[in-house]
């Protein structure tokens, strides 16, 4: 179980108002790398990383809502990866890339299932 305190506003609030870059900490990439490393060390797949589940408070980024988390990759498959973080030049791009990877996993699983005749 987890106990959380107030973590600020979600990125989604700023994303909807097209102000996400204005409120994103300058070191967002380093913070997401740190979040990635913590998840990796503890064998946790969040599985639902999106603008609603990442918050900002005092220039710190917090990952929230571990309801879909597991020690395995599961639907909806939205997880951080080193590749996604490093290749993203903006916070918007990173969230879009996370979603694209998740969608490609769904497509691969669907194709595999079809080939097996299930």
N, C-alpha and C positions, 0 to 999 in steps of 0.2 A: 504494500500500500504506500501511498505518497501523501504527504501533507504539503500544500502549497500556500504561499501568501500572495498578496496582490503583485502581479507582474507587469502592470502597465496596460497600454492599449495594444490590440493586435495589429499586425501589419495590414490586415484587411481593411481596417478603418481608414488608413492612409492610402491604401491601394485604390479603394473605391473613389476617393476624392482626388486621385491622381497626384498625391503629395508624398508618395512613399519615399522617393529619393531625398526629399527635404528632411524627413524625420529618421532616415536610416543612419546609424552611426558610421563614421568614416572607416572604422576597422571591422565592418560587418563580416568580411571574408574571414578574418582571423577568428572572430567569435564563432562563426559557423564551423570552422575547422576544429575549434575546441569542442563544440557540441558534438560534432562527428566523432572525434576521438573518444569522448566519454561514452557515447553510445556503443562504439566499436569495442572498447575495453570491457564493457559490461554485457556484450553480446545482445544488444537490444536493437530491434528494428522498430522504429516509431510507426511506420506504415501509413502515416497520414500527415506528412509535413506539408503545410500550405500556409497561406497568409493568415488564416484564422487561428492557427495553432502556434504562431510565433509572435511574441510580444516584445515591446520595447519599454524600458523604464530606466531613466537616468543614463541613457546611452548604453545600456546593457540589453542583450537579446536573451529572451527566455523561450524555451520550447515547452509547450503545455499540452494538455489533453493526450494522455498516454492510453486512452481507451482502446485503441487499435494495436497497441504495441505488443510485441512478441519476441521470442528468440528466433523467429523465422520470418521470412518475407511473406506477407499475406496481403490480401485485398484491403485497402485500395492501392497498395504498392508504392506509396509516395515516400521515398527515403532519401537521405543525403548520401552522396558518394564523393570521394575525393575529386574525381573527374568533373562532376557537375559543379562543385564549389570552385575549383581552380579555373575552369573554362569560362565561368560566368563573369562578365564585366560589370554587371549591375545586379542589384537585389531582384529587380523584376525578371531579369534573364534567368537568375538562379531558380526562382519559383516556377517559371515556365519550363525550364529544363528538367526539374524534378517531376513535373506533371508529364512531360513527354516521355521520360524514361518509364514512368508508371504505366502509361498507356501502351508503350511498346511491349512491356512485360505481359499485359493483358492479352495483346494481340498474339504474342508468341505462345502463350498458354492455350489460347483458343485454337491456333493452328495445330499445335501438338495434339490436342484433344480430338480434332477432326481427323488427323492422320491415323489415330488409334481407333477411330470409328466409334467414339463415345459421344 
